[in-house]
Amino acid sequence: MTVTVNVSEAKAHLSHLIDQAIRGEDIIITRAGKPLVKVSALVPEAVTIRPLGFLRGQGKIPQDIKAGFDAEIDTMFGST
């Protein structure tokens, strides 16, 4: 459904018009009876949900990943 309002009415009821646009209505703002602006809700970009483990097997973690950092790790976490 399309709602048509003049500029002064749009100023007075902007919050309500935004709510209508979010619900899917198109709002046409006019001046002196001539359409100037169309207000409609933005459609959020589709979000792709990736399953856990989607990169499994794509990389390798070396066995000696903390080699050379043992003393620093022990200091940071209080290991003795």
Secondary structure, DSSP 8 states (H G I E B T S, - for coil): -EEEEEHHHHHHTHHHHHHHHHTT-EEEEEETTEEEEEE------------TTTTTTS----TTTTTT-HHHHHHHHT--
